[in-house]
Amino acid sequence: MSASERYGTRIPSEREQRVIHLVAQGLKNREVAQEIGTTEHVVKNYLRVIYDKLGLWNRVELALWYEARRSPSAFLTQ
């Protein structure tokens, strides 16, 4: 299965990208909510939508997805 088959093709909104960034930094849902000025419940909903859009199952996969796209050249130097 190729990466393009594994991950969804829909692009996260700007707000969803902010949530992804914060989750990838290791923040908990409550901390993400405080950062973006919403509730923990709304963050959980964002994460469900993000996982669906990207074809992911959990925050670990989300953090790995984020890191892989943040520095694609990192894989070339190893």
N, C-alpha and C positions, 0 to 999 in steps of 0.2 A: 504494500500500500504506500503510495507516494505521499509526500507532505501535503500536496494540494488536495488529495483525496481525503486525507485524515482531518484536516482543518476546514471549517466552513469558509465560505467566500464573502460573507457579508462583513461590512466594515463597521466597527464600533463608532458610535457618535462621540463628540468631543467630551461630553460628560462621562460616558462609559470609558473612554480612554483615560480620563482622570482617575476613575475608580481602579482601572487596571494598573495604572502607575502606582497608586497608593498600596494596593494589595501586593504588588510585586516587591514593594519596599518592606513588606512584612507587617503592615498595619492590620489590626483586627477590625472587624466590621464596625464596632462602636467608634474606633478611632477614625476610620474612613468617614463615617457619618459626621463626626465633629469637624473634620477637615472640609467637607463639601457642604456643610450646613443642612443636614437632613437627618432622618432617623435611621436606626440600625435596620429596621424592617425594609425601608426603601433600598438600602445598600444590598440586602439579600435579594431583593427583586432585580436590581441591576445585575448582580452576579448571575442569576438564573438566565437572564436575557443574554448576557455576555457569553456564558458557557454555550448556550444554544447557537448564537451567531458564529462562534469560533469552533464549534464541535469539540469542546473540552468538557471534562467531568468535574474538576475541582481546582482549588486555588494553587496547588502545586503545579499542575499542568499550565495554569494561567501564567504563573510567574516564569516558568520555563519558556512559554510562548513569547512572553514579553521580552525576556532577555535575548532570545534568539533573534528577534527583530530589531532590538536596540543596538546590538553590535554584531552584525553578520560576519564581519571580518575576523572576529575572535576565533571562529571555527577554522579559518584558513591558516592561522599561525600555530595551531597545535599539531 
